[in-house]
């Protein structure tokens, strides 16, 4: 049976003794779980001592976790069982290493796939690893501030109106796209504001034509909505159009570093058949307010999947 191993780290500006209770008592986990953000109505049962919990949800499936062993302020090891959408077992561990100014937190998982799913090994390690990275960012918020700065509103299916836009198209490596997208908007927005301010007709957005962390490839368009098409445009830019369409929409409130939570929630809702995506149309995210004049914890971003 193919083995799966995931290991992710984050530095938290707190001592080990402050972080340990947050991972040693399951009563804290719903506050920072990256999966429960996508399934607010999941049924959770947590033992009074905080050493065992189970969940059952339409989006998250079902499973349970119990603490197998621990070393105070050092490590916690868990037994993790999934029952739906398929059965599997894993051993999970947190390891805390105190360093100057805080603690290095290491989160690992070891599991095995059924032999007939051997072809999923790489993708499972990549996507579980991304889940762990999202979870560690939320745990960092919770440990340092007593709360998390990522929430999702489920807007459901709505109509997106036909939109013309000025676009900048980019292909890049997965690890480059955060930086390059920031650079692209820093180039695109001032240009449009200087030359076509009166034509701007809505909030800027990014269309994801390809998002493939497994093969390390991303292709996207950074866009600014406009009222009408016109002739003159900078050479690296183009005119585009999004047709009127039905979309499945969610809106995230919080820093852009947490946007992975809303994309993961969209994918989980799709797998749970909350909507059926429309082939040939790409998902996109819309930036409803600006980081130039909005506190990052109040940034609002909608992610929309075209649907049938």
N, C-alpha and C positions, 0 to 999 in steps of 0.2 A: 504494500500500500504506500503511495507517495506521501512523504512527510512534508508538513508545512511549518515554517518557522518565521515568525515576525518579531522584530525588535525595534522599538522607537524610543527616543530620548527627548527630554526637554529640561531646561533649567528654570527652577521656580525660586523666586526670591523670598523663601521662607525656610525656617529650620526644619529638620526631619521630624521633630516632635510635633510640629504644627501640621505637617502633611499626613503623617501616619494615620491619624483618626479618620481622615477623609477617604482612605482606601481600605481601612480595616472595619468599617461599619457601613453596611449596605444602605442604611437610611440616608447617607449622603449621596449615593450614586445617581439617583434621579435628577439631582441638581446639575450634574455635569455630564451625564451620559450623552454621547453624540447620536445614539440610535433613538432614544426616547424623544428627542426633538421632532422626529418625523412621525411619531405615533402618540399623540397626547392622550388618547383614550385607551391605551394599553392597560390591561389589568395587572397590577403589581401586588405581590404578596411578599412582605419582608418580615422575617422572624423578629421577635422583640429584642433579641440580643444582637441583631444586625449581622449575624454570621451566615445567613442563608436568604436568598431571594429567588423568586420565580416571576416570569412574565408571560403574558399571553395577549397578543394584539393582532389586529387585521393587517398591519403593516410590518411589524417586527417579527411575526411568527411567535413561537413559544420556546421556552427553555428555562433553565435554572442554573444558579451558581452558588457554590458554598466555599467557605474558607477552609482549606485543608491544613495549612500550617502558617505560622507567623513567627517573626522575631521582632520584638518591640522596637519601633522607630528604625527598623532596618529593611524588612521585607515582608510581603504577604504572598502566599501561593493559594491558588483557587482551582477548584474543579468546575469546569464549564460544560454544560450539556445543552445541545439544541435538539428540539423535537420536530419543529416545523420551521421553514418549508422542507428541510430534510434532517435526518438524524446525524449527529456528529458529536464528538467529545474532544475537549482540549484542556490543556493545563496552562494556566495563565499566572503570571507573576509580576509584581511590582518590586523594584529594588531601589532603595534610597541611598544616595551617597552625598554626604554633606561636603560642600566646598565653600570657598570664600564668597560671602554674600548670599548664600542660599544653598539649594540642594539640586543635584542631578537626579532626575526621576527616569528610570528605565522601565518600560512596559513590554513584556514579551508574551508570546503565545506559541505553544507547540501543539500540533494536531496532525491528523492523517486524513487523507481523502479516500473514499472507496476506490478500488482499482479502476473502475470504469470511468472515473472522473479525473484520471491522471492528467488529461489535457488542460485541466483548470488550475493546476498547481501554480504556475507563474501569475496568472490573473488573480487568484485568491490571495497570494502573498502581497501583490501590489495593492489591491483594494482594501484588504484588512489593514495593511500598513497605513493607508490613507485614513481609514477610520480611526486608527490609533493616534495618528497625528492630530486629527480633529479633536479627539477626546482629551489629549494632553493639553491642547490649547485651552479647552474649556476648564480642565482641572487647574491649570495655571491661574485663570481668571478667578475661580472659586477659592483657591488657596490664598491668593494675594489680596482679593477684594471682598470675599464673602458672598459673591454672586457671580453669575456669568453674563457676558455681553453678547448673547446670540439668541434671538427668538424668531419664530416663523409663524406667519399667518397664512392659512390655507384659503386662498381666494376662490379656488375651483375653476370651472370652465367659464370663460368669458370671451368677448369678441375683441380682437385687436384690429384697429382700423388701418387701412392702406396708408403706407408711409414712404415718402421719398427721403433719401438721405445722402449725405456726403460720407464716403467710406474710405478707410485705409486698410488694405488687406495684408495679412501677415502669415507666413509659415515659420515655425520655430521649434526648438526642442522644448520638451515639457518643463524642464527646470528653468528655462529662460522666459516663459511667457508672462509671469507676474511682472517682472521688471520691464519687459518690452511693451506690454500693454500700457503700463504707466507712462512709459516714454512716448508711446504713440498718441495717447490722449493729451499729453503735455505739448505735443506738436500740433495735433489736429484742432483742439479747442481754441487756442489763441488765433489760429489762422481763420477759422470760421467766424469767430467773434469780431475780428478786425475787418474782414471782407464781406461777410454775409449775415451780420447780426440780425438784420430785419427779416431774414429768411428762416431763422431758427424756429422750429415748430414742434417742441417737445423735448423730452429728456434724452441724453445720449445713451447709447447701448452698445453691447458687443454681441455679435452673432458667432456661435461656435460651430464651424463647419466640420471640424475634427478635433476630438479631445481624446488622446490615446496615450495614457501614461505607461501602458505596457510596452509599446513600441517607441516611446519617447518622442511623440509627435503631436503638435497642436497647430491648428489652422483656424484663424478667426478674422473677423472684420470689426474694427472700431468704427462706429457710425454716429453722426449727428443728424437728427431729423430736420428736414427743410420743407418749405411750403411748395416750391416749384423747382424744376430742373432749369439749369441755365448753362451757357456755353463755356465760359472760362473757368479753369480749375487748375490747381497746382498739379504738376505732372505725376506725383506719387499717389494722388487721390482719384476717386471715381464717383460717378453718380450711381446709386442703387435704388432698389424699390423692394419693400416688403408688402406683399399683397394683404388684403383683408383676410383674416383667418380666425378660426376658433383656437384658443390656447388654454392649457391647464396652467394656472398661475399660482405662485406662492410669493410672499413678500418677506424678506429678511430684514430685521433691524439689528444693527451692530457693525463692528469694524469689518473691513473687507477681508481681513485675515480669516474670518469665520465663514466666508461665502461657501466653502466646501460643504457646510452643513445643509444649505438649502439645495445644492445640486444633488447631494446624496439623498435627501428627502424626496426630491423629484424622482430619482431612479427607483427608490423603494416603493413609491406610490405607483409607478409604472409597472413594476414587477407584481404588485398586489392588484393590478388590473383596475386601478382607479380611473385610468384613462387609456386610450389607444392612440399612440403617436402617429402622426401623418408622415408617411414616407416621402422623402424628397425635400422636406422642410426642416430647417435646423433650429435648435433651441437658442434662446438669446436671453441676456440679462439687461435690465434697464435700470439706470442709476437715477433714482427719483429725487435725490438732493445732492449737493456738491460737497466734497471734502474740503474745499477752500473756505467754506463759511458754516460748516456743520460739524459739531463734535463727533468724533468717530463712533462713539457708542450710539449715536442717533441716526447714523447713515441708514437709508432705506434703499433696498435693491430688490426688484422683482425679477424672478426667473420664470420664463414662459416656454412651455413645450407645445408646439403646434399639434393639434389633435384632429381626428376624423369627426 
